[in-house]
Amino acid sequence: MNNWRLVLIGLLCTLHLTAYAAPRRGDKSEEPRRVYMFGVAVNFNDSTIYMTDVQSLDSIVINADGSLRNYAAYSQQLEFYIEGALREADQTCAVIYSDKKKKLEKRFVKLQRELSAKRSEKLRRIGSDEFAFKRR
């Protein structure tokens, strides 16, 4: 049962990450713009999943291939916060982002609903007053 849960969570995170890492057609500019993002953190040995609120950041660059510049820095910010402030180790963190707020909010609500429906998982929200991404 635990192996299926780990596989399911891994597939879910991969699906959400690849949806935003796909190249965009027709938009080749790498100019800074407003980007909306939220983070998800999972420890595969624990049943608690952490999820931040949707946040907006100004002057962020999305590369021509659709990837977020300095993606690793944003996921590390979340990881360092959870390890430091919440004293939870070994978290695998992902940042889901978009330059379209409505699209990201739909993704956020859908993921939150999916994670809340699982009885074996505990979803813990991290509010914007607790943690905020910083521009890198």
Secondary structure, DSSP 8 states (H G I E B T S, - for coil): -HHHHHHHHHHHHHHHHHHHHS--SS------EEEEEEEEEE-TTSSEEEEE--EEEEEE-B-TTS-BTTHHHHHHHHHHHHHHTS---S-EEEEEEES-HHHHHHHHHHHHHHHHH-TT-EEEEE-TTT------
